Amino acid sequence: MFVHSVFFWLRPDLTEDESKQFWEQVRALLTIPSVKVGHVGTPANTDRPIIDRSYSCALLTVFEDEAGHDAYQVHPIHDKFRIECAPFWTKVLIYDAQ
């Protein structure tokens, strides 16, 4: 199993159209065939000092193995998202685990 977790901090000045484009395209990433399990969400309403709720969007994708992750990285849907939506965030953090 290979887990790819991505956290986005979106620009606060996004237009309604830019925000809509981001959310549609980030959800489209879950349709890439090598994604076995996926979820897109916003920070949960939990409030403990150790929890970071400063991000705008969390993307979780699970693959059978690293090869599945590698196929995802070069998939046209991923390329389109990365190219078109990168201007919409100010920060992105990625955590990969296996």
C-alpha positions as CSV (number, residue, x, y, z in Angstrom):
1,M,0.0,0.0,0.0
2,F,1.2,3.5,-0.8
3,V,-0.6,6.5,0.7
4,H,-0.2,10.0,-0.8
5,S,-1.6,12.9,1.4
6,V,-1.6,16.4,0.0
7,F,-2.6,19.6,1.9
8,F,-3.4,22.8,0.1
9,W,-3.6,26.3,1.4
10,L,-5.7,28.2,-1.1
11,R,-5.3,31.9,-1.9
12,P,-7.9,33.9,0.1
13,D,-8.6,36.1,-3.0
14,L,-9.8,33.3,-5.3
15,T,-12.8,34.2,-7.4
16,E,-15.9,32.0,-7.3
17,D,-14.9,30.6,-10.7
18,E,-11.3,29.8,-9.6
19,S,-12.6,28.1,-6.5
20,K,-15.0,26.0,-8.5
21,Q,-12.3,25.1,-10.9
22,F,-10.0,24.0,-8.1
23,W,-12.6,21.8,-6.3
24,E,-13.7,20.2,-9.6
25,Q,-10.2,19.4,-10.7
26,V,-9.0,18.1,-7.3
27,R,-12.0,15.8,-7.1
28,A,-11.2,14.6,-10.7
29,L,-7.9,13.3,-9.4
30,L,-9.8,10.5,-7.6
31,T,-10.9,9.2,-11.1
32,I,-7.4,8.3,-12.1
33,P,-7.4,4.5,-12.5
34,S,-4.5,3.7,-10.1
35,V,-6.3,5.4,-7.2
36,K,-7.8,2.6,-5.1
37,V,-9.2,4.8,-2.3
38,G,-9.5,8.5,-2.2
39,H,-11.0,11.4,-0.4
40,V,-11.1,15.2,-0.8
41,G,-12.1,17.3,2.2
42,T,-11.7,20.3,4.4
43,P,-10.5,20.5,8.0
44,A,-12.7,18.6,10.4
45,N,-14.3,20.6,13.2
46,T,-11.9,19.2,15.8
47,D,-10.1,21.6,18.2
48,R,-7.1,20.4,20.1
49,P,-3.8,22.2,20.3
50,I,-2.0,19.5,18.3
51,I,-4.3,19.7,15.3
52,D,-3.5,21.9,12.3
53,R,-6.6,23.2,10.7
54,S,-4.9,26.0,8.8
55,Y,-5.1,24.2,5.4
56,S,-8.0,24.7,2.9
57,C,-8.1,21.3,1.3
58,A,-6.9,17.8,2.1
59,L,-6.4,15.2,-0.7
60,L,-5.9,11.6,0.3
61,T,-5.1,8.9,-2.3
62,V,-4.3,5.3,-1.7
63,F,-2.5,3.1,-4.3
64,E,-1.7,-0.6,-4.3
65,D,2.0,0.2,-4.5
66,E,4.5,2.9,-5.5
67,A,4.1,2.0,-9.2
68,G,0.4,3.0,-8.9
69,H,1.5,6.3,-7.3
70,D,4.0,6.9,-10.1
71,A,1.4,6.2,-12.8
72,Y,-0.9,8.8,-11.0
73,Q,1.9,11.4,-11.0
74,V,2.2,11.3,-14.9
75,H,-1.5,10.9,-15.7
76,P,-3.0,13.7,-17.9
77,I,-5.7,14.5,-15.2
78,H,-2.9,15.1,-12.7
79,D,-0.9,17.2,-15.1
80,K,-3.9,19.3,-16.0
81,F,-4.6,19.9,-12.3
82,R,-1.0,20.7,-11.4
83,I,-0.7,23.2,-14.4
84,E,-4.0,24.9,-14.2
85,C,-4.6,25.0,-10.4
86,A,-1.1,25.7,-9.1
87,P,-1.7,29.5,-9.2
88,F,-4.6,29.0,-6.8
89,W,-2.6,27.9,-3.7
90,T,0.0,29.6,-1.6
91,K,1.4,26.5,0.0
92,V,1.2,22.7,-0.5
93,L,2.6,20.0,1.7
94,I,2.8,16.3,0.6
95,Y,3.2,13.3,2.9
96,D,3.9,9.9,1.3
97,A,3.8,6.7,3.4
98,Q,4.1,3.0,2.6
